[in-house]
Amino acid sequence: MDEQLKKYRYDSDKAEKFFTKIMAYTLGPVELKEIMEEDNVKILDVRDYQDFSEGHIPTAISMPRAKMDERLDELSKECLYIVYCYNQQCHLAMCACRFLASKGYHCMHLDGGYRTWSKDFQFVTTKE
């Protein structure tokens, strides 16, 4: 085992900081369901518009990652944006969160994306 990794694995202070950061910037479907009706919380779907129109999380705004930089004027820096994409392996939402954060927007990543919301938890979805 890599000695540096071993050092980290046995450093509970670093572990606490790491997990605190993860929890601050990610949430799961149950947590999203609990906060999605709050006024300052907005949900961004960064998948292709075709996929959005076939099904999305209720109240989500379609903003494909490829078009996001052209549409920043539609967003408010007063809101918290919950960003999701296709599934756990897709990194579109992570890329979008990184981009939004670099521009001063508050954001969180929905773990598991649309697949976890719709298939694993079988929460309600909406079609265009």
C-alpha positions as CSV (number, residue, x, y, z in Angstrom):
1,M,0.0,0.0,0.0
2,D,1.2,3.5,-0.8
3,E,2.6,5.0,2.4
4,Q,1.0,8.4,1.8
5,L,-2.4,6.8,1.4
6,K,-1.9,4.8,4.5
7,K,-1.1,8.0,6.4
8,Y,-4.4,9.6,5.2
9,R,-6.4,6.5,6.1
10,Y,-5.3,6.6,9.7
11,D,-5.8,10.4,10.1
12,S,-9.3,10.9,11.4
13,D,-9.0,14.7,11.4
14,K,-8.3,14.7,7.6
15,A,-11.1,12.2,7.1
16,E,-13.6,14.4,9.0
17,K,-12.7,17.4,6.9
18,F,-13.0,15.4,3.7
19,F,-16.4,14.0,4.5
20,T,-17.7,17.4,5.8
21,K,-16.8,18.9,2.4
22,I,-18.5,16.1,0.5
23,M,-21.6,16.5,2.6
24,A,-21.6,20.3,2.1
25,Y,-21.7,20.1,-1.7
26,T,-23.6,16.9,-2.4
27,L,-27.0,15.6,-1.5
28,G,-29.1,12.5,-2.3
29,P,-32.7,12.3,-3.7
30,V,-34.3,12.1,-0.2
31,E,-32.6,15.3,0.9
32,L,-33.5,17.0,-2.4
33,K,-37.1,16.0,-2.0
34,E,-37.1,17.6,1.5
35,I,-35.7,21.0,0.3
36,M,-37.0,21.3,-3.3
37,E,-39.9,23.5,-2.4
38,E,-37.8,26.1,-0.6
39,D,-37.9,29.5,-2.4
40,N,-34.2,29.9,-2.8
41,V,-33.6,26.3,-4.1
42,K,-33.6,25.7,-7.9
43,I,-32.9,22.5,-9.7
44,L,-30.8,22.5,-12.8
45,D,-30.9,19.6,-15.3
46,V,-27.7,19.7,-17.4
47,R,-28.6,16.8,-19.7
48,D,-29.5,17.2,-23.3
49,Y,-32.8,18.9,-23.9
50,Q,-34.2,15.8,-25.6
51,D,-33.6,13.7,-22.5
52,F,-35.1,16.5,-20.3
53,S,-38.3,16.5,-22.4
54,E,-38.6,12.8,-22.0
55,G,-38.5,13.1,-18.2
56,H,-37.1,15.2,-15.5
57,I,-37.3,16.1,-11.8
58,P,-40.4,18.3,-11.1
59,T,-39.6,22.0,-11.2
60,A,-36.2,21.4,-12.8
61,I,-34.9,23.9,-15.3
62,S,-33.3,22.5,-18.5
63,M,-29.9,24.0,-18.9
64,P,-27.6,21.7,-20.9
65,R,-24.0,22.0,-19.8
66,A,-22.9,22.9,-23.3
67,K,-25.2,26.0,-23.3
68,M,-24.7,27.0,-19.7
69,D,-22.1,29.7,-20.2
70,E,-24.4,31.4,-22.7
71,R,-27.3,31.4,-20.2
72,L,-25.8,32.5,-16.9
73,D,-27.9,35.7,-17.0
74,E,-30.9,33.5,-16.3
75,L,-29.5,32.5,-12.9
76,S,-29.4,34.3,-9.6
77,K,-26.5,34.4,-7.2
78,E,-29.0,34.5,-4.4
79,C,-30.2,30.9,-5.1
80,L,-28.9,27.5,-4.3
81,Y,-28.7,25.4,-7.5
82,I,-29.1,21.6,-7.2
83,V,-27.5,20.2,-10.3
84,Y,-28.0,16.8,-11.8
85,C,-27.2,14.8,-15.0
86,Y,-27.8,11.2,-16.1
87,N,-26.4,8.9,-13.5
88,Q,-23.6,8.3,-11.0
89,Q,-21.0,7.7,-13.7
90,C,-21.8,10.9,-15.6
91,H,-19.7,13.9,-14.7
92,L,-21.7,16.6,-16.5
93,A,-23.3,17.8,-13.2
94,M,-19.9,17.9,-11.5
95,C,-18.4,19.9,-14.4
96,A,-21.4,22.3,-14.3
97,C,-21.1,22.7,-10.5
98,R,-17.4,23.5,-10.9
99,F,-18.2,26.1,-13.6
100,L,-21.1,27.7,-11.6
101,A,-18.9,27.9,-8.4
102,S,-16.1,29.5,-10.4
103,K,-18.6,32.2,-11.4
104,G,-19.8,32.8,-7.9
105,Y,-23.0,30.7,-7.9
106,H,-24.1,28.5,-5.0
107,C,-24.5,24.9,-6.0
108,M,-24.7,21.3,-4.9
109,H,-24.5,18.1,-6.8
110,L,-27.3,15.5,-6.8
111,D,-25.6,12.1,-6.2
112,G,-26.8,9.5,-8.7
113,G,-28.5,12.0,-11.0
114,Y,-31.8,11.4,-12.8
115,R,-31.4,7.6,-12.8
116,T,-31.2,7.4,-9.0
117,W,-34.1,9.8,-8.6
118,S,-36.4,8.1,-11.1
119,K,-35.3,4.4,-11.1
120,D,-33.8,3.6,-7.7
121,F,-36.1,5.8,-5.6
122,Q,-38.9,5.9,-8.1
123,F,-39.7,9.5,-7.2
124,V,-42.1,11.4,-9.4
125,T,-40.9,12.8,-12.7
126,T,-42.4,15.2,-15.2
127,K,-42.4,15.2,-19.0
128,E,-42.5,18.3,-21.3
